[in-house]
Amino acid sequence: MTPKEKALELVIRIQEEISIILARKIALICVDEVINSIEVGYEDFKSLAKINYYQQVKEEINKL
């Protein structure tokens, strides 16, 4: 799933119940929580890739 697809999925799931503006804010909070939960060790490229992915998801949410 691309970051754009993930961003759209998150916002749509939340938007079913609330406005798009609030849905974006909530989705951004969720993505921040995911990013903050990723532990990165020395040369941990998999975790860095996950962080990069979710940073891109945040960018796509902001474009919606």
Secondary structure as UniProt FT lines:
FT   HELIX           3..15
FT   TURN            16..17
FT   HELIX           20..37
FT   TURN            42..43
FT   HELIX           45..63
//
